[in-house]
Each structure stands twice: as structure tokens, then as C-alpha cells.
Amino acid sequence: MPFSPPKGVRPPWLEGKRTGRPKGSRNWQSAWDDCWWGYIHAKKPDAQPPTAGAALWHALAIENFWAVRDFLESHGVI
């Protein structure tokens, strides 16, 4: 039977080696892209969003354009 360490414990042969992203790290670029797309196309209500997230941001930007702009400014996107 092969050795199986407890959950959260590295096997001895992987100790000291990187095996991927660190825990808790995540790439949010696609979410920011959706937000940016919704903001840019807010003045075009008939625009076809590329993703479901972009559709949500687009609908929010149509209703609350300045709130979305303030959000993007506060996070350094604009």
C-alpha cells in the first residue's frame, strides 16, 4: 500500500519544492476584464457581452454608471 500523508501535510519527496500556486492565491484578471467591459459598453445597451459576468457588470453600469466608475477608480483600474 503506498504512503499517503494526512491532508495538508506534504509527502517527504516533495518537501522544499514548489508544487503550484501558494494556498490562497488567485487570479482575478478575468473578473476585472468583465467589470471593465461592462463599464466601457454601458452607453451601448444593445451590446452583446462576451461572458455572463460581463453581462452582470453591463447591467449594473447601465443603471449606476457613476457608482461603477467610482468603484473602478478606487481600485486603480481607471
C-alpha positions as CSV (number, residue, x, y, z in Angstrom):
1,M,0.0,0.0,0.0
2,P,1.5,3.4,-1.0
3,F,2.3,6.0,1.6
4,S,-0.5,8.6,1.9
5,P,0.3,11.5,4.3
6,P,-2.5,13.3,6.2
7,K,-4.4,16.1,4.5
8,G,-2.3,19.3,4.4
9,V,1.0,17.6,5.0
10,R,3.5,17.3,2.2
11,P,5.0,13.9,1.2
12,P,8.6,13.8,2.1
13,W,9.8,13.6,-1.5
14,L,8.1,17.0,-2.2
15,E,9.4,18.8,0.8
16,G,11.1,22.1,-0.2
17,K,9.8,22.0,-3.8
18,R,7.1,24.3,-5.2
19,T,4.1,22.3,-6.5
20,G,2.0,25.1,-7.9
21,R,0.3,28.3,-6.6
22,P,0.6,29.1,-2.9
23,K,-2.6,28.5,-0.9
24,G,-5.0,31.4,-1.1
25,S,-3.6,33.0,-4.2
26,R,-5.9,33.5,-7.1
27,N,-6.0,35.3,-10.4
28,W,-8.8,37.8,-10.6
29,Q,-8.0,39.3,-14.0
30,S,-11.0,37.8,-15.8
31,A,-13.3,39.4,-13.2
32,W,-11.7,42.8,-13.7
33,D,-12.0,42.3,-17.5
34,D,-15.7,41.7,-17.2
35,C,-16.1,44.8,-15.0
36,W,-14.1,46.9,-17.4
37,W,-16.1,45.6,-20.4
38,G,-19.4,46.5,-18.7
39,Y,-18.2,50.0,-17.9
40,I,-16.9,50.7,-21.4
41,H,-20.1,49.4,-23.0
42,A,-22.5,51.0,-20.6
43,K,-23.6,53.6,-23.1
44,K,-24.5,50.8,-25.6
45,P,-27.5,48.9,-24.2
46,D,-27.7,46.6,-27.2
47,A,-24.0,45.4,-26.8
48,Q,-23.5,41.6,-26.7
49,P,-21.4,40.7,-23.6
50,P,-18.7,38.0,-24.0
51,T,-19.4,36.4,-20.6
52,A,-22.1,36.1,-18.0
53,G,-20.0,38.2,-15.6
54,A,-19.7,40.9,-18.2
55,A,-23.5,40.9,-18.7
56,L,-24.0,41.5,-14.9
57,W,-21.5,44.3,-14.9
58,H,-23.0,45.8,-18.0
59,A,-26.5,45.8,-16.5
60,L,-25.1,47.4,-13.3
61,A,-23.2,50.0,-15.3
62,I,-26.3,51.0,-17.3
63,E,-28.2,51.6,-14.0
64,N,-25.4,53.0,-11.9
65,F,-22.7,54.3,-14.2
66,W,-21.1,56.7,-11.7
67,A,-21.0,54.1,-9.0
68,V,-19.2,51.6,-11.3
69,R,-16.8,54.4,-12.3
70,D,-16.1,55.3,-8.7
71,F,-15.5,51.6,-7.9
72,L,-13.0,51.2,-10.7
73,E,-11.2,54.5,-9.7
74,S,-11.0,53.4,-6.1
75,H,-9.3,50.1,-7.2
76,G,-6.9,51.8,-9.6
77,V,-8.3,50.3,-12.8
78,I,-9.0,53.7,-14.4
